[in-house]
Structures are given as structure tokens and as C-alpha cells.
Amino acid sequence: MRILVVEDDIQIADMLAEALTSRQYVVDIAHDGEMAWQCMETSDPQLILLDVTLPKLNGIFFCQQLRRRPSNVPVLMLTARDSVSDKVMGLDAGADAYMVKPFDLDELLAQVRALLRRGNAVMQSDLQWDRLTLNPSTFEVKYNGEPVLLTPKEFKVLELLMINGRRVLSRPGMIERLWSSNDVPTEDAVKAHIRTIRQKLKSAGSPEDLIETVHGLGYRMKQVDE
């Protein structure tokens, strides 16, 4: 899942990015309101963590403009202002939840999970493709019951492929979906991830071409025989 952190305090932004990245979220960071709009144009976040007091375009106005698009992306507003009137203003602007700084990180992460669930952004049931199963909640992958140990990024690559099934995904498209704008890899890195996933699946007994290469286009899952 992709999260946009809009925060002008670099220390807080980096702390949030580190905590979210360690939990397998893809994180983009914007330090002012205008930069946040640019991120919205180039990425598709499933959640926005939004500071109220921002340079160039404050959080209240940003949220109001976001809801006029219209956009259903959940917004968790972060601010040092703790009066009732400030909370009402933030919620009326279109925020889905409101947390006051300094906040407890575990509580914030719980809010993130709740908002993603509310937005139907987190898949709860297992994904299955032939004998391959992937559990998004427990990060477990099995082929014919045999565990397949993947790195967090390999897991996300395989999850994206299984969600899309026979739809071809290009390498640039996969990079856009799975990597933050601050950590863009080369297309060769995507090829390396695919190669390693194939090797690990093959070791568990899967066909070598369970993930197909569509030459000149990208990758997709192999057609499952009826």
C-alpha cells in the first residue's frame, strides 16, 4: 500500500517514513502543500498523513481541495493544535481522523491500519493462483503447501502480479506501484526480483514459467489449466 506523508518537519517526516516502510508500506514524502499536489498527480496513494501547518499550501486548504476533486483517499490529519474548534475545522475540511502532536507511534500505526481497512485498501483474504497461495495479512507464501520465503519487496512484487493475474504489468508500472518516488530502482532491479522469485517458487515445486515474460511488454501470471 502507498502512503503519502505531508510534513514540513523533516525529522518527523523521516521518522514516519521509517516506521511505515519497516511495515512494508511504500512511502512518498512531501514537505509542503504544493509538493504534495505534485505527488498526487504522479502517484496513487491509498492514505495521506497530512500536517496542518504547511508552507505554500496549508493542510486545511489542501484537504478541502482534495475533496473537491472528488477523492475518497483517507486523510489522517496531524497537528499541534488540540482545541475542539481546530479538530472540527480539520474534520469539516474532509479529514477522516485527527491526531495531536506529539503522538504515540503505535496509536498512529493503529489509525493507519484502521483507515486502510475502511478504504478497502487492505486485502484480508488469501490470494490463490493454481497451487500458489499468498496471505497478505501474515506475509506467508506457499506453493502446494510448501513455504516460500520471500523478502518484503519480493512479496509485494508477487502480490501485485497475483492481484492482476493475466493482466500484463510493465516494469515501469511495477516501479510506480511498489517503490516510493525517493527510492526509484532501475528496471534491471525489477528483472532481478522476478528472477529470484521464480527461483524460489521453482525450489518449492512450481513450473519455472509460473510468472510469464511477455516480451517487450512486461510480466503476468501463467494461464491456469481448467
C-alpha positions, 0 to 999 in steps of 0.5 A: 500500500502507498502512503503519502506523508505531508510534513514540513518537519523533516525529522518527523517526516523521516521518522514516519517514513521509517516506521511505515516502510519497516511495515512494508508500506511504500512511502512518498514524502512531501514537505509542503502543500504544493509538493504534495499536489505534485505527488498526487498527480504522479502517484496513487496513494491509498492514505495521506498523513497530512500536517496542518501547518504547511508552507505554500499550501496549508493542510486545511486548504489542501484537504478541502481541495482534495475533496473537491476533486472528488477523492475518497483517499483517507486523510489522517490529519496531524497537528499541534493544535488540540482545541475542539474548534481546530479538530472540527475545522480539520474534520469539516475540511474532509479529514477522516481522523485527527491526531495531536502532536506529539503522538504515540507511534503505535496509536498512529500505526493503529489509525493507519491500519484502521483507515486502510481497512475502511478504504478497502485498501487492505486485502484480508483474504488469501490470494490463490493462483493454481497451487500458489497461495499468498496471505497478505495479512501474515506475509506467508507464501506457499506453493502446494503447501510448501513455504516460500520465503520471500523478502518484503519487496519480493512479496509485494512484487508477487502480490501485485502480479497475483492481484492482476493475474493475466493482466500484463504489468510493465516494469515501469508500472511495477516501479510506480506501484511498489517503490516510493518516488525517493527510492526509484530502482532501475528496471534491471532491479525489477528483472532481478526480483522476478528472477529470484522469485521464480527461483524460489517458487521453482525450489518449492515445486512450481513450473519455472514459467509460473510468472510469464515474460511477455516480451517487450511488454512486461510480466503476468501470471501463467494461464491456469489449466481448467 
